[in-house]
């Protein structure tokens, strides 16, 4: 976290939310990292923490919609920070029923006085009270259906058009709306330390509500409380992880005693899941391009009591230069991607990603898969996964990879629960955010059948 992005906390939730959003906008800081850093640094209490998170994420998620609502009421140019203040205030007025509109307006006026002057405060007061009197404009007046969906769900038009082209209007619409809903909090049970029922009992004894998922058996839904602050977490009984990101390790499904490579491993959620599936027997090499991120993996394995993981700072694309050829039984390539499946957790993604980024990412994905084939044993299993919902990065990458590597073949995804098994096709699985309330995720599996002649 750069010093420029440090947020000062004076007890005012809305002012802190404004500072976070300005830093995200100006310094390209990640909203989730800056929000978590602010909460941790200032030890913000639960009630304020919940409201700060709600306002920060909610305003960012609905930014384009809020601008559309505000447009008829703004005359001339306004300062950048004032526009963000208006967005924050209108978000509370329009989307949060538990906050009285007059309270949101009064708070905005006070912030405007502190950050600006009485003239700005008067303008903010006038704009917000005009919105209260007249109501927000209807999106029904937008004739073009793609533009209307873009404004209603606050996603750039290129992204809306791409999703509609990929999956049709109905699926795209569901996904775009789902991206603006808060994610479910989930944890993974460390089955080397506890059964699912033991973990549930431990969490409930600490005042949390935990329920087992009917999709991934080792996944628990947490509906109240903070699992990261529990003894269950500190003692290595659970890991905080989205349910969808538990799929790749299940698909890889390595047996105890195998030699496994996790090629883009940091921060180690999937690495440790693989180790748990292997019952902490065998060996796992976890590599990552960024050496400082390997510390996160080491920290996680120590907390979870897993000792079969070794880390190394290796660019996966150069793996054959450092690792013995055909030496791994199974390999996971959880590749860098656009992250279009996790936009509800990282809403800034939808405003910063560009369409041309996706093509350059596919080149990296293919280079990683190419390198993986060289260090994979004959009859070894290779799993490719991303946290995106883009066809080019997913199915497109798989098709290009298989064309370039006749020694590899797509295989059915094994060890999947029924709900997921029904969704796979041709050795590929695409999960949408609206399917199970989890992140959008893609998984494909391959077997190395031997070198082509």
C-alpha positions as CSV (number, residue, x, y, z in Angstrom):
1,X,0.0,0.0,0.0
2,X,1.6,3.3,-1.1
3,X,1.7,6.2,1.4
4,X,-0.4,8.2,-1.1
5,X,-3.2,5.8,-0.6
6,X,-3.3,5.8,3.2
7,X,-6.7,6.9,4.5
8,X,-7.0,8.9,7.7
9,X,-9.8,7.8,10.0
10,X,-11.5,10.4,12.2
11,X,-14.6,8.4,13.1
12,X,-16.6,9.6,10.1
13,X,-17.6,6.7,7.9
14,X,-18.7,8.7,4.9
15,X,-15.6,10.9,4.9
16,X,-13.4,7.8,5.0
17,X,-15.4,6.2,2.1
18,X,-14.9,9.4,0.1
19,X,-11.1,9.2,0.7
20,X,-10.9,5.5,-0.3
21,X,-12.9,6.1,-3.5
22,X,-10.7,9.2,-4.4
23,X,-7.6,7.1,-3.9
24,X,-9.0,4.2,-6.0
25,X,-9.8,6.7,-8.8
26,X,-6.6,8.8,-8.6
27,X,-3.9,6.3,-7.7
28,X,-5.4,3.1,-9.3
29,X,-5.5,1.6,-5.8
30,X,-7.5,-1.6,-5.4
31,X,-10.7,-0.9,-3.5
32,X,-10.7,-4.2,-1.6
33,X,-7.0,-3.8,-0.5
34,X,-7.4,-0.1,0.5
35,X,-10.6,-0.8,2.4
36,X,-9.1,-3.7,4.3
37,X,-6.0,-1.8,5.0
38,X,-8.0,1.2,6.4
39,X,-10.1,-1.1,8.6
40,X,-7.1,-2.9,9.9
41,X,-4.9,0.1,10.4
42,X,-7.5,2.1,12.4
43,X,-9.1,-0.9,14.1
44,X,-12.5,0.3,13.0
45,X,-15.4,-1.3,15.0
46,X,-17.9,-3.7,13.5
47,X,-20.8,-1.3,13.0
48,X,-18.7,1.3,11.3
49,X,-16.8,-1.3,9.4
50,X,-20.0,-2.7,7.9
51,X,-21.3,0.7,6.8
52,X,-17.9,1.8,5.4
53,X,-17.7,-1.4,3.3
54,X,-21.3,-1.0,2.1
55,X,-20.9,2.6,1.1
56,X,-17.5,2.1,-0.6
57,X,-18.4,-0.9,-2.6
58,X,-21.9,0.1,-3.3
59,X,-21.0,3.5,-4.7
60,X,-18.3,2.0,-6.8
61,X,-20.5,-0.8,-8.1
62,X,-23.3,1.7,-9.1
63,X,-21.1,4.6,-10.2
64,X,-22.4,4.8,-13.8
65,X,-26.0,4.5,-12.6
66,X,-25.5,7.2,-10.0
67,X,-24.0,9.5,-12.6
68,X,-27.0,9.0,-14.9
69,X,-29.3,9.9,-11.9
70,X,-27.3,13.0,-11.0
71,X,-26.8,14.4,-14.6
72,X,-30.1,16.4,-14.8
73,X,-29.4,18.1,-11.5
74,X,-25.8,19.3,-12.1
75,X,-25.2,22.6,-13.9
76,X,-21.7,23.3,-15.2
77,X,-18.4,21.7,-14.1
78,X,-17.8,20.5,-10.5
79,X,-14.7,19.4,-8.7
80,X,-13.8,15.7,-8.9
81,X,-14.1,15.1,-5.1
82,X,-17.5,16.8,-5.1
83,X,-18.8,14.4,-7.8
84,X,-17.7,11.5,-5.6
85,X,-19.4,13.1,-2.6
86,X,-22.6,13.4,-4.5
87,X,-22.3,9.7,-5.7
88,X,-21.8,8.5,-2.1
89,X,-24.7,10.6,-0.8
90,X,-27.1,9.5,-3.6
91,X,-26.1,5.9,-3.1
92,X,-27.3,6.1,0.5
93,X,-30.5,7.9,-0.5
94,X,-31.4,5.6,-3.3
95,X,-30.1,2.2,-2.3
96,X,-29.9,2.1,1.5
97,X,-33.4,2.1,3.1
98,X,-32.1,2.2,6.7
99,X,-30.4,5.6,6.3
100,X,-32.9,8.5,6.4
101,X,-32.4,10.7,3.3
102,X,-32.1,13.9,5.3
103,X,-29.3,12.4,7.3
104,X,-27.3,11.5,4.2
105,X,-27.9,15.1,2.8
106,X,-26.8,16.8,6.1
107,X,-23.7,14.6,6.4
108,X,-22.8,15.5,2.8
109,X,-23.2,19.2,3.5
110,X,-20.9,19.0,6.5
111,X,-18.2,17.1,4.5
112,X,-18.5,19.7,1.8
113,X,-17.9,22.5,4.3
114,X,-14.8,20.7,5.8
115,X,-13.2,19.8,2.5
116,X,-14.3,22.9,0.6
117,X,-16.3,26.0,1.6
118,X,-19.8,27.2,2.2
119,X,-20.5,27.7,-1.5
120,X,-19.7,24.1,-2.3
121,X,-21.8,23.0,0.7
122,X,-24.7,25.0,-0.6
123,X,-24.4,23.5,-4.1
124,X,-24.3,19.9,-2.7
125,X,-27.3,20.6,-0.5
126,X,-29.2,22.1,-3.5
127,X,-28.5,19.2,-5.8
128,X,-29.4,16.5,-3.3
129,X,-32.6,18.2,-2.2
130,X,-33.6,18.6,-5.8
131,X,-33.1,14.9,-6.3
132,X,-35.3,14.2,-3.3
133,X,-38.0,16.4,-4.6
134,X,-38.0,15.2,-8.2
135,X,-36.8,11.6,-7.9
136,X,-34.2,10.0,-10.2
137,X,-34.7,9.8,-13.9
138,X,-35.9,6.5,-15.4
139,X,-33.6,4.3,-17.5
140,X,-36.7,3.4,-19.6
141,X,-35.9,6.6,-21.6
142,X,-32.7,5.0,-22.9
143,X,-33.7,3.6,-26.3
144,X,-30.7,1.3,-27.0
145,X,-31.0,-1.9,-25.0
146,X,-27.3,-2.4,-24.6
147,X,-26.8,1.2,-23.4
148,X,-29.8,0.8,-21.1
149,X,-28.4,-2.4,-19.6
150,X,-25.0,-0.7,-19.3
151,X,-26.5,2.2,-17.2
152,X,-28.8,0.0,-15.2
153,X,-26.0,-2.3,-14.1
154,X,-23.1,0.2,-14.2
155,X,-20.9,-1.8,-16.6
156,X,-19.1,-0.2,-19.6
157,X,-21.0,-0.7,-22.9
158,X,-18.1,-2.8,-24.5
159,X,-18.4,-5.2,-21.6
160,X,-22.1,-5.5,-21.8
161,X,-22.0,-6.1,-25.6
162,X,-19.3,-8.7,-25.1
163,X,-21.3,-10.6,-22.5
164,X,-24.5,-10.4,-24.6
165,X,-22.5,-11.7,-27.7
166,X,-21.0,-14.5,-25.7
167,X,-24.0,-15.8,-23.7
168,X,-27.2,-14.1,-24.9
169,X,-29.2,-11.3,-23.4
170,X,-30.8,-13.3,-20.6
171,X,-27.7,-14.8,-19.1
172,X,-25.8,-11.5,-19.5
173,X,-28.5,-9.6,-17.8
174,X,-28.6,-12.0,-14.8
175,X,-24.8,-11.8,-14.5
176,X,-24.6,-8.0,-14.7
177,X,-27.1,-7.6,-12.0
178,X,-25.5,-10.3,-9.8
179,X,-22.2,-8.5,-10.0
180,X,-23.8,-5.7,-7.9
181,X,-25.0,-7.9,-5.1
182,X,-22.8,-8.5,-2.1
183,X,-20.8,-11.8,-2.2
184,X,-21.5,-14.7,0.2
185,X,-18.8,-15.1,2.8
186,X,-17.3,-18.6,2.5
187,X,-14.6,-20.6,4.2
188,X,-12.9,-24.0,3.4
189,X,-12.5,-26.6,6.1
190,X,-9.0,-28.0,6.5
191,X,-9.9,-31.7,6.4
192,X,-6.4,-32.6,7.7
193,X,-7.4,-31.0,11.0
194,X,-11.1,-31.3,11.3
195,X,-14.3,-32.7,9.8
196,X,-16.9,-30.3,8.4
197,X,-19.1,-30.9,11.5
198,X,-16.3,-30.2,13.9
199,X,-15.4,-26.9,12.1
200,X,-19.1,-25.9,12.2
201,X,-19.3,-26.6,15.9
202,X,-16.1,-24.7,16.6
203,X,-17.3,-21.6,14.6
204,X,-20.7,-21.7,16.2
205,X,-19.1,-21.9,19.7
206,X,-17.4,-18.6,18.8
207,X,-20.8,-17.0,17.9
208,X,-20.7,-17.4,14.1
209,X,-23.4,-19.0,11.9
210,X,-22.0,-21.6,9.6
211,X,-23.8,-23.9,7.1
212,X,-22.3,-26.5,4.8
213,X,-22.6,-25.9,1.1
214,X,-24.5,-28.3,-1.1
215,X,-22.1,-27.7,-3.9
216,X,-18.6,-28.1,-2.5
217,X,-18.7,-30.3,0.6
218,X,-15.7,-28.7,2.4
219,X,-17.2,-25.2,1.9
220,X,-19.1,-23.4,4.7
221,X,-21.3,-20.4,4.3
222,X,-20.8,-17.8,7.0
223,X,-23.8,-15.6,7.5
224,X,-22.7,-13.6,10.4
225,X,-19.4,-12.9,12.2
226,X,-15.8,-12.6,11.0
227,X,-14.1,-15.9,10.5
228,X,-10.6,-14.4,10.2
229,X,-10.8,-13.3,13.8
230,X,-11.8,-16.8,15.2
231,X,-9.7,-19.4,16.9
232,X,-10.8,-21.8,14.2
233,X,-8.9,-19.7,11.7
234,X,-5.9,-19.0,13.8
235,X,-5.6,-22.7,14.6
236,X,-5.7,-23.6,10.9
237,X,-9.1,-25.3,10.9
238,X,-10.4,-23.1,8.1
239,X,-9.2,-20.9,5.2
240,X,-11.2,-17.9,3.8
241,X,-11.8,-18.7,0.2
242,X,-14.6,-18.2,-2.4
243,X,-16.5,-21.4,-3.2
244,X,-15.8,-21.2,-6.9
245,X,-12.0,-21.1,-6.3
246,X,-12.3,-24.4,-4.5
247,X,-13.2,-26.1,-7.8
248,X,-9.7,-26.4,-9.4
249,X,-8.1,-28.4,-6.6
250,X,-11.2,-30.7,-6.6
251,X,-10.8,-31.2,-10.4
252,X,-7.0,-31.8,-10.1
253,X,-7.8,-34.3,-7.3
254,X,-4.2,-35.5,-6.8
255,X,-3.6,-38.6,-4.8
256,X,-1.5,-38.7,-1.6
257,X,2.2,-39.2,-2.5
258,X,2.0,-37.4,-5.9
259,X,4.4,-34.7,-7.1
260,X,2.4,-31.6,-8.0
261,X,3.1,-28.2,-9.4
262,X,1.0,-25.2,-8.7
263,X,2.3,-22.8,-11.3
264,X,0.8,-19.4,-10.4
265,X,0.3,-20.1,-6.7
266,X,0.2,-17.0,-4.6
267,X,-1.4,-16.3,-2.2
268,X,-1.8,-20.0,-1.7
269,X,-5.5,-20.8,-1.4
270,X,-5.5,-23.4,-4.1
271,X,-2.0,-24.7,-3.1
272,X,-3.1,-25.5,0.5
273,X,-6.4,-27.0,-0.8
274,X,-4.4,-29.4,-3.0
275,X,-2.2,-30.3,0.0
276,X,-5.3,-31.0,2.1
277,X,-6.8,-33.2,-0.7
278,X,-3.4,-35.1,-0.7
279,X,-3.7,-35.5,3.1
280,X,-0.4,-33.7,3.5
281,X,1.4,-36.6,1.8
282,X,3.6,-36.2,-1.2
283,X,5.2,-33.0,-2.5
284,X,3.9,-29.7,-4.0
285,X,6.0,-27.0,-5.7
286,X,4.3,-23.7,-5.5
287,X,5.8,-21.1,-7.9
288,X,5.0,-17.5,-8.6
289,X,6.4,-14.7,-10.6
290,X,6.5,-12.3,-7.6
291,X,9.0,-13.5,-4.9
292,X,7.4,-11.4,-2.1
293,X,4.1,-13.1,-2.6
294,X,5.6,-16.5,-1.7
295,X,5.8,-15.4,1.9
296,X,1.9,-15.5,1.9
297,X,2.0,-19.1,0.8
298,X,4.6,-20.0,3.5
299,X,2.5,-18.2,6.1
300,X,-0.7,-20.1,5.0
301,X,1.0,-23.5,5.0
302,X,2.4,-22.9,8.5
303,X,-0.9,-21.8,9.9
304,X,-2.7,-24.8,8.4
305,X,0.0,-27.3,9.5
306,X,0.9,-28.4,6.0
307,X,4.5,-29.4,5.4
308,X,4.6,-30.8,1.9
309,X,4.7,-27.4,0.1
310,X,7.9,-25.9,-1.2
311,X,7.9,-22.4,-2.8
312,X,10.1,-21.0,-5.5
313,X,10.2,-17.6,-7.3
314,X,9.8,-18.9,-10.9
315,X,8.0,-17.3,-13.8
316,X,5.7,-20.2,-14.9
317,X,6.5,-19.4,-18.6
318,X,10.1,-20.3,-17.9
319,X,9.4,-23.4,-15.8
320,X,11.2,-25.8,-18.2
321,X,14.4,-23.8,-17.7
322,X,14.4,-24.5,-13.9
323,X,12.4,-27.8,-13.5
324,X,13.1,-31.3,-14.7
325,X,11.2,-32.3,-17.8
326,X,8.3,-34.7,-17.4
327,X,8.7,-34.7,-13.6
328,X,5.2,-33.8,-12.2
329,X,2.2,-36.1,-11.9
330,X,-0.3,-33.2,-11.9
331,X,-0.1,-29.4,-12.6
332,X,-2.5,-26.6,-11.8
333,X,-2.3,-23.5,-14.0
334,X,-4.5,-20.9,-12.3
335,X,-3.6,-18.3,-14.9
336,X,-3.6,-14.5,-14.8
337,X,-6.8,-13.3,-16.3
338,X,-9.1,-10.3,-16.7
339,X,-10.9,-11.1,-13.4
340,X,-14.3,-10.5,-15.0
341,X,-15.8,-13.2,-12.7
342,X,-14.9,-11.4,-9.5
343,X,-16.3,-7.9,-10.2
344,X,-18.6,-7.9,-7.2
345,X,-15.6,-8.3,-5.0
346,X,-13.4,-5.9,-7.0
347,X,-15.9,-3.5,-8.7
348,X,-13.0,-1.3,-9.9
349,X,-12.1,-4.0,-12.4
350,X,-15.1,-3.2,-14.7
351,X,-14.0,0.5,-15.1
352,X,-10.2,-0.2,-15.5
353,X,-10.1,-3.2,-17.8
354,X,-10.0,-2.6,-21.6
355,X,-11.1,-4.9,-24.3
356,X,-7.6,-5.1,-25.8
357,X,-6.3,-6.3,-22.4
358,X,-8.0,-9.7,-22.9
359,X,-6.0,-10.6,-26.0
360,X,-2.6,-9.9,-24.3
361,X,-3.7,-12.0,-21.4
362,X,-4.5,-14.9,-23.6
363,X,-0.9,-14.9,-24.9
364,X,0.3,-15.3,-21.3
365,X,-2.2,-18.0,-20.6
366,X,-1.1,-20.0,-23.6
367,X,2.6,-19.5,-22.7
368,X,2.0,-20.9,-19.2
369,X,0.1,-24.0,-20.5
370,X,2.8,-24.6,-23.1
371,X,5.5,-24.6,-20.4
372,X,3.4,-26.9,-18.2
373,X,3.2,-29.6,-20.9
374,X,7.0,-29.8,-20.9
375,X,7.3,-30.6,-17.1
376,X,4.2,-32.8,-17.0
377,X,4.7,-36.6,-17.0
378,X,3.1,-38.8,-19.7
379,X,-0.4,-39.6,-18.5
380,X,-0.2,-36.7,-16.1
381,X,-3.1,-34.3,-15.5
382,X,-3.1,-30.6,-16.3
383,X,-5.9,-28.3,-15.0
384,X,-6.4,-24.8,-16.3
385,X,-8.5,-22.3,-14.4
386,X,-9.4,-18.6,-14.4
387,X,-11.6,-16.3,-12.5
388,X,-13.1,-14.8,-15.6
389,X,-16.3,-15.4,-17.6
390,X,-14.8,-14.4,-21.0
391,X,-15.1,-17.0,-23.8
392,X,-11.8,-15.8,-25.4
393,X,-9.8,-16.3,-22.3
394,X,-11.5,-19.6,-21.4
395,X,-12.8,-21.7,-24.3
396,X,-10.7,-19.8,-26.8
397,X,-7.5,-20.5,-24.8
398,X,-8.4,-24.2,-24.5
399,X,-9.0,-24.6,-28.2
400,X,-5.8,-22.7,-29.1
401,X,-3.9,-24.8,-26.6
402,X,-5.2,-28.2,-27.9
403,X,-4.5,-27.1,-31.5
404,X,-0.9,-26.3,-30.6
405,X,-0.4,-29.5,-28.5
406,X,-1.6,-32.7,-30.2
407,X,0.0,-34.6,-27.3
408,X,-2.6,-33.2,-24.9
409,X,-6.3,-34.2,-24.8
410,X,-9.3,-32.7,-23.0
411,X,-10.7,-35.0,-20.3
412,X,-13.9,-35.1,-18.3
413,X,-13.8,-33.2,-15.1
414,X,-13.7,-35.7,-12.3
415,X,-14.5,-35.4,-8.6
416,X,-17.2,-32.8,-9.2
417,X,-20.4,-32.6,-7.1
418,X,-23.6,-33.3,-9.0
419,X,-24.5,-29.6,-9.3
420,X,-21.2,-28.9,-11.0
421,X,-20.9,-32.1,-13.0
422,X,-24.2,-31.3,-14.8
423,X,-22.7,-28.0,-16.1
424,X,-19.5,-29.3,-17.6
425,X,-19.1,-29.8,-21.4
426,X,-16.2,-31.1,-23.4
427,X,-13.9,-31.1,-20.4
428,X,-14.7,-27.6,-19.5
429,X,-16.8,-26.0,-16.8
430,X,-18.0,-22.3,-16.7
431,X,-19.5,-21.1,-13.5
432,X,-21.4,-17.8,-13.5
433,X,-21.8,-15.6,-10.5
434,X,-25.6,-16.2,-10.6
435,X,-25.3,-20.0,-10.6
436,X,-24.5,-20.5,-6.9
437,X,-23.9,-17.0,-5.5
438,X,-20.1,-17.6,-5.9
439,X,-17.5,-16.0,-8.2
440,X,-17.5,-16.5,-12.0
441,X,-14.9,-19.2,-12.6
442,X,-13.7,-21.5,-15.4
443,X,-11.9,-24.9,-15.2
444,X,-10.7,-27.3,-17.9
445,X,-8.7,-30.5,-17.6
446,X,-6.2,-32.3,-19.9
447,X,-4.2,-35.5,-20.0
448,X,-0.8,-35.8,-21.6
449,X,-1.2,-38.8,-23.9
450,X,2.4,-38.9,-25.1
451,X,4.5,-37.0,-27.6
452,X,3.1,-36.8,-31.2
453,X,5.2,-38.4,-34.0
